[in-house]
Structure formats: C-alpha cells, structure tokens
Amino acid sequence: MTKLKMLIATIVAAGIMFGAQNAQAHCDSLDGPVAKAVQKALETGNINPVLAYAPAAAEAEIRAAFEKSHKVRGLGADARALADQAVMETVIRLHRAGEGAAYTGLKPAGIDYGPVIPAAEHAVETGDLAKLKAVLMEEIEHALRERLAHVRELQKVLLEPETAAEVPHARERASGELGFITFAESLHQAALGKGAEHHAD
C-alpha cells in the first residue's frame, strides 16, 4: 500500500469507521481539550483561547459567563467551584451546539474512548502519524475482513432464486453484497472529504 493510500485510509477511518460521536463526546469530558482550555482561562483570565472552541455566535454568551464567574469566584471556595462549573458547562454546551450535537452534561476525566483519540492527539501534538496509522489500519482491515466474510457466507445461496421459498435468502445475499459495496464507497467518500470528520464552525 502506498503512503498516499495509507493517508487516505487514515482520513477515512477517522471520519467513518469511528465516526464523530466519540470525538465529540471526548470534547465534553473534564480532561478533553475544551475543558482544559476553560481551566487555563479561569487561571489566567485570558478567555481568547476558549473562544476558539465555540462558534462566533456563542462568543457573547461565553464572555458574559466568564464575567459573572469572575465576580463570584472571590466569594469563597464553594462559590468559586460553582462559578467554575457554570462556565465549564456553558462553554462545552455552546461548543457541542457548534458541532450540531446535544449537550448531555460534563463527563468525568479518565473515560476510555478507545485507542484512536489518544493516537490522534499524539499525532496533533508531535506531527507523527505512526501510532494513529497503525491503529486505524488495523481497525479498517478488521472491519473489511469481517464484512467480506459475512458476504462470502451469504453467497452460499443462489442470487437468482428458482422458487419463492429461495427469495428471502437471495434477498439477504443481495443486501449483504450491496451493503459491503456501500460501506466501501462510504470510505471513499470520507477520503474525498465528504465524511463526518469535520467539526462545525
């Protein structure tokens, strides 16, 4: 496999195989990138890095939440904790809305989202794709082999049934074959940039 094909497979897997759900869910955890940006902003007073994680339309609401938090944080430890949590929830809720996803509450730190997110984070931090490619290639190959094995099993029945009783089995075979082809095309479309790997602005 050429390097270009390996890169395409990586893009494909990120967009289709694992979908946006885990990546988006990762964004609402307390150890996710959005929460880390909020924590740093609360410590430094610089809100600008946080605004990068939300759509421009949400900027005014985020700024207002930070201003309220700043006023309340000096009233004691409990008030500070509540104010910080309110800011965190506001920013992550608006970030999720920008992704087109529902906000379902803050998730605790340490959730295992599988091997892809840590490998992708490593690639973003270092510029090294080796770990990410290894994980994705293994998953892609497993998914393709599993689907193809299912199709090959279905091919034990005739695709052109001679009796009405054979039609359901032929239908299942046709569905399996077309499903495999559709899956392959969905990978191709993701590689062309039409997958779900895009974060909404």
C-alpha positions in Angstrom: 0.0 0.0 0.0 1.4 3.4 -1.0 1.9 6.2 1.5 -1.0 8.2 -0.1 -3.3 5.2 0.2 -2.3 4.8 3.9 -3.0 8.5 4.5 -6.4 8.2 2.8 -7.2 5.2 4.9 -6.4 7.2 8.0 -8.7 10.0 6.9 -11.4 7.5 6.0 -11.2 5.7 9.3 -11.3 8.9 11.3 -14.4 10.1 9.5 -16.4 7.0 9.0 -15.1 4.0 11.0 -15.1 5.6 14.3 -17.5 8.5 13.4 -17.7 11.8 15.1 -19.5 10.5 18.2 -16.5 9.5 20.3 -14.5 12.6 19.3 -17.5 14.8 20.1 -18.1 13.0 23.4 -14.4 13.5 24.2 -15.0 17.2 23.9 -17.4 17.3 26.9 -15.1 15.4 29.3 -13.2 17.2 32.0 -9.9 16.1 30.5 -10.9 17.0 27.0 -9.4 19.9 25.1 -12.3 22.3 25.7 -12.3 21.7 29.4 -8.5 22.2 29.5 -8.8 25.5 27.7 -11.5 26.6 30.1 -9.5 25.7 33.2 -6.5 27.6 31.8 -8.6 30.6 31.1 -10.0 30.6 34.6 -6.5 30.5 36.0 -5.0 33.2 33.7 -8.0 35.4 33.0 -7.4 35.1 29.2 -10.7 34.0 27.6 -9.5 34.2 24.0 -8.2 30.6 23.7 -11.6 29.3 24.9 -13.4 31.2 22.1 -11.5 29.1 19.5 -13.6 26.1 20.6 -17.0 27.7 20.0 -18.8 29.3 17.1 -18.5 33.1 16.7 -22.2 33.4 17.5 -21.5 32.0 21.0 -18.8 34.5 21.9 -21.0 37.0 23.7 -22.6 34.3 25.9 -19.2 32.9 26.8 -17.8 36.3 27.6 -20.8 37.0 29.8 -20.4 33.7 31.7 -16.7 34.5 32.3 -17.5 37.9 33.6 -20.2 36.6 36.0 -17.8 33.8 37.2 -15.0 36.4 37.8 -17.3 38.3 40.1 -18.4 35.3 42.1 -15.1 33.4 42.3 -13.9 35.7 45.1 -16.7 34.8 47.5 -15.2 31.6 48.8 -14.2 28.1 47.8 -17.7 26.8 47.3 -18.7 29.9 45.2 -15.6 29.5 43.1 -16.3 25.8 42.4 -19.9 26.5 41.4 -18.8 29.5 39.2 -16.1 27.5 37.5 -18.5 24.6 36.8 -21.1 27.0 35.4 -18.5 28.5 33.0 -17.3 25.0 32.0 -20.9 23.8 31.3 -21.7 27.0 29.3 -18.6 26.7 27.1 -19.0 23.0 26.5 -22.7 23.3 25.8 -22.0 26.0 23.2 -19.2 24.0 21.8 -21.4 21.0 21.4 -24.1 23.2 19.8 -21.5 24.3 17.3 -20.8 20.7 16.4 -24.6 20.1 15.9 -24.6 17.8 18.9 -26.7 17.8 22.1 -25.1 18.7 25.4 -25.7 15.8 27.9 -23.6 17.1 30.8 -20.0 17.1 31.8 -18.3 13.8 31.6 -15.7 12.7 34.2 -12.0 12.6 33.4 -10.4 9.3 32.5 -13.1 7.8 30.3 -11.7 5.3 27.8 -12.8 6.3 24.3 -10.6 3.7 22.7 -7.2 3.9 21.1 -7.9 6.3 18.3 -8.4 9.6 20.2 -5.2 9.3 22.2 -3.3 8.3 19.0 -4.8 11.3 17.1 -4.0 13.6 20.0 -0.4 12.3 19.8 -0.3 13.0 16.1 -1.6 16.5 16.6 1.0 17.2 19.3 4.0 15.6 17.6 3.3 15.6 13.9 4.0 11.8 13.9 1.3 9.7 12.3 2.8 6.3 13.0 0.7 5.3 16.0 -2.5 6.6 14.5 -1.9 4.9 11.2 -1.2 1.6 13.0 -4.4 1.7 15.0 -6.6 2.8 12.1 -5.2 0.4 9.6 -5.8 -2.5 12.0 -9.4 -1.4 12.5 -10.1 -0.8 8.8 -8.7 -4.2 7.9 -10.7 -5.9 10.6 -13.9 -4.2 9.5 -13.4 -5.0 5.9 -12.5 -8.7 6.6 -15.5 -9.1 8.9 -17.9 -7.7 6.4 -16.5 -9.6 3.5 -16.6 -12.9 5.4 -20.3 -12.3 6.1 -20.9 -11.6 2.4 -19.0 -14.7 1.4 -21.1 -16.8 3.8 -24.3 -15.3 2.2 -23.0 -16.2 -1.2 -23.6 -19.9 -0.5 -27.2 -19.3 -1.7 -28.2 -18.6 -5.2 -28.6 -14.9 -6.2 -31.2 -15.9 -8.8 -33.8 -17.9 -6.9 -35.8 -20.5 -8.7 -38.6 -20.8 -6.2 -40.5 -18.3 -4.0 -39.0 -20.1 -0.9 -35.5 -19.1 -2.0 -36.3 -15.4 -2.5 -35.7 -14.4 1.2 -32.2 -16.0 1.2 -31.4 -14.4 -2.2 -32.6 -11.0 -0.9 -30.3 -11.3 2.2 -27.4 -12.1 -0.1 -28.1 -9.1 -2.4 -28.5 -6.9 0.7 -25.2 -8.1 2.1 -23.3 -7.6 -1.1 -24.7 -4.2 -1.7 -24.1 -3.3 1.9 -20.4 -4.2 1.5 -20.1 -2.1 -1.6 -21.9 0.8 0.0 -19.5 0.6 3.0 -16.5 0.7 0.7 -18.0 3.7 -1.1 -18.6 5.5 2.2 -14.9 5.1 3.0 -14.1 6.5 -0.4 -16.4 9.5 0.1 -14.8 10.2 3.5 -11.4 10.2 1.8 -12.7 12.8 -0.6 -13.7 15.0 2.4 -17.4 14.1 2.5 -17.2 12.2 5.8 -18.1 13.2 9.3 -14.6 14.2 10.4 -15.4 17.9 10.0 -16.0 20.0 13.2 -18.7 22.6 12.7 -17.6 26.2 12.8 
